[in-house]
C-alpha cells in the first residue's frame, strides 16, 4: 500500500498558498459593486405568472360566455342532421 515517504501537502489542493497571493486576488469595494448584478429581472417571474393567470381567466370567461349564449330561451334551436 503506502510507502515510507512522509506525507506531503499538495499545493494544488489548497486555495491560496501564501498570504501575498491571497491579497492579489482581493478586490476593492469599488470593483465589487461593478461585478454584482442589478435587480433587472426582479419581479419578472411574478409578472409572468400574473400575465398567464389573466390570459387563462380571459379564455375561461370567453368559453363560459359562449356556453351561456348558446343555452337558454333566446338561443337558436339545435338542429341535429343525420347523414
C-alpha positions in Angstrom: 0.0 0.0 0.0 1.7 3.2 1.2 5.5 3.7 1.1 7.8 5.1 3.7 7.6 8.7 2.4 6.4 11.4 4.6 3.0 13.0 4.0 3.2 15.9 1.6 0.5 18.5 1.4 -0.4 19.0 -2.2 -0.1 22.7 -3.2 -2.9 22.5 -5.9 -5.4 21.3 -3.2 -5.4 24.5 -1.1 -6.9 27.7 -2.4 -4.0 30.1 -1.5 -0.5 29.0 -0.7 0.7 32.3 0.7 -0.8 35.5 2.2 0.6 37.5 -0.7 -1.4 35.5 -3.3 -4.5 35.9 -1.2 -4.0 39.7 -1.2 -3.5 39.7 -5.0 -6.9 38.1 -5.5 -8.7 40.5 -3.2 -10.9 43.1 -5.0 -11.7 46.5 -3.8 -15.1 47.6 -2.7 -15.5 49.8 -5.8 -14.8 46.9 -8.1 -17.1 44.6 -6.2 -20.1 46.8 -7.0 -19.4 46.5 -10.7 -19.4 42.7 -10.6 -22.7 42.4 -8.8 -25.9 42.1 -10.8 -28.5 44.8 -10.7 -32.1 44.0 -9.9 -33.0 43.9 -13.5 -35.3 40.9 -13.6 -36.7 41.4 -10.1 -40.4 40.7 -10.2 -40.3 39.3 -13.7 -41.4 35.9 -12.5 -44.4 37.4 -10.7 -45.3 39.4 -13.8 -45.1 36.3 -16.0 -47.3 34.4 -13.6 -49.8 37.2 -13.3 -50.0 37.5 -17.1 -50.5 33.8 -17.7 -53.2 33.8 -15.0 -55.0 36.8 -16.7 -54.9 35.0 -20.1 -56.2 31.8 -18.5 -59.1 33.7 -16.9 -60.0 35.6 -20.1 -60.1 32.3 -22.1 -62.3 30.7 -19.4 -64.6 33.7 -19.4 -64.9 33.6 -23.2 -65.8 29.9 -23.1 -68.4 30.5 -20.4 -69.9 33.4 -22.4 -70.2 31.2 -25.5 -71.9 28.5 -23.5 -74.3 30.9 -22.0 -75.1 32.4 -25.4 -75.9 29.0 -26.9 -78.2 27.9 -24.0 -81.3 29.4 -22.7 -84.6 30.6 -24.1 -83.1 33.2 -26.5 -80.7 30.7 -28.2 -81.3 29.4 -31.7 -82.7 25.9 -31.9 -80.3 23.0 -32.1 -80.7 21.0 -35.3 -79.2 17.6 -35.5 -78.7 16.5 -39.1 -78.3 12.7 -39.5 -76.3 11.8 -42.5 
